[in-house]
Amino acid sequence: MKSARSTKLKHDKYTVLMAGVLAAVAVGLFALPVEATARLRTLVRDATLPGNRAIVVLQKKGQELLAQYHSSSVADAEVTKLREELEEQQLENRRLKLETAAANERLAAAKRDGASPYAAVKSSPLVVPELIEANVMGDEAAGAFRNSQLIDRGNTSGVAESDLILRSTAPVIDQGRDAGLAADQPIYAGRTVIGKVRDAGRWTSTIERVTDVEYRGHAQLTWQSAQGPVFGAEGILEGRGDGTCRLTNVAATAAVNVGDEVYTAKKSGALPEPMYYGKVVQADLPSGALFWDIVVKPEAEQLSLQTVQVLTTRRNPQRPLAN
């Protein structure tokens, strides 16, 4: 206790002593003549001048750096905005070019297919398209059929279904060659493309779905405009085996956007109206690539199928056979 108290007393005495010294110095400076205080101020100023100059330089450097940073940030934001506007303008230009090309094509078709100055005798085509309705066999029915529980493969008449049908794991429909079905005939559900006939047996056939890796079909992009649907670039729709398709051979100069719809191309079938495949869910154009990388989600994957229609052809009944 005594030691702590004595230390505190010594500290208080030191504080009082320093205060007295500072007060004496202040009084002395106040009492000095002007010439002496001016000289003293000069000495103090000269002693602190390098530090003051360094502070000023640092302040200027800091202000310059802040200005550069602000200017750089503004420039980066402007460049990003301009780049986005340029990309949007390029896509819009592609669309306008494609719409112009489509309009020119319609104009050329109108000139080419316009009324002839010569009278023509009306005629009927030799063959016409026909849709054959077929039921999609459930797993149990298809399994029983493949296990020969619905037909007798060993009877004396030699009647047997195709081994390709019996060994396949593809979906089965209950129509075959006896109804006019053949391999590669398109299969629809309403306006939606389901796939095509993989193999046609005597009474049944198997389906090759649009998502199967073997599937190929001519397809065409389309989107809605103020004047109605616009048909764009054509390509080949390929199954990927994972529930989606790829649209290949679409040139990099074509206009493609996520959400565009995909239909059958004009060259793909005998039906006068295009049939629906699905929508574009991914569209990438790698740097320097010649073709788009397009992924399509088929509408067929969303349907629960019970019946389908197979596109066949038959002789036009309005064309009687010659005697």
C-alpha positions, 0 to 999 in steps of 0.5 A: 500500500505504501509503495503504491501511494508513494508512486502516485505522489511521485507521478503527481509531482512530475505532472505538476513540474511539467505543467510548470515548465510548459507554462514558463516556456509559454510566458517566455515565448509571449515575452520575446520580441517579434523578431525572435518569435518570427525567427523561431516560427521560421525554424519550425516551418523549415523543419516541418517543410519536407513533411508538409510537402510529402503530405501534399504530394500524397494527397494529390496522388490519392486524389488522382488514384480515386479519380482514375478508379472512378473513371475506370469503373464508369468506363467498364460499366459503359463497355459492358452496357454497349456490349449487351446492346451490340449483342441484342442488335446483332440478334435483331438484325439476324431476325430481320434478315431472316424475315426479309428472306422469308418474305422474298421467298414467299414473293418468289413462290407467288411469282413461280406458283402464280396462275398460268396464262394457259388453261389446265385440266384438273387431275388427282394425285395417284397416291394420297396420305392416310393416317392409320390409328394404332393403340400403344400396347401397355407393358403387360400386353407387350410382354405377353405378346413377346412371350408368345402368349397372344399368338401361336408361333408353332402352329402348322400354318407357319404364322409367326411375328417378326423376331425383330418385334419380339426381341425389341424393348421399344414401345409396341403398337397393335398395327403392322404390315397387314394395315399397310405399316412399314419401317420409317413411317412417321408416327404422330399424336395429334400435331406432335411428332412421336417418332417413326416406325422402327420395325413393322411386323405382321400385326404389330410394329415398334416405335423409334422415339424422337429422343432415341439416338438413332432418330433423324428427321428434317426440322425447321425453326419458327417463332411468332412475329407481328405478321404471324409465324416466321419459319427460319433455318432448317436442320436435322433433329437428332435424338440424344438418348436422354429425353432431349434432341439436338438440332444440327446443321443450323448455320451460325448466321441464322437467328436462334433463340431459346423458346423458338419452336421446332416443326417438321420441315417442308421436305420431311413428309407428305402432310401439307401442314408442319408437325410439332417437335418441341421447343429450343431450351438451349442455344449456344454459338461457340466462338469461331463455330460454323453451326449453332449448338441447339438442344430441343425439348420434345413435346412427345416426352410430356405426353402419356400415349394411348393411341397414335397415328401412323402416316401411310400412303394409299392409292387415290380412290378418285383415280380408278384403275384403267380397264 
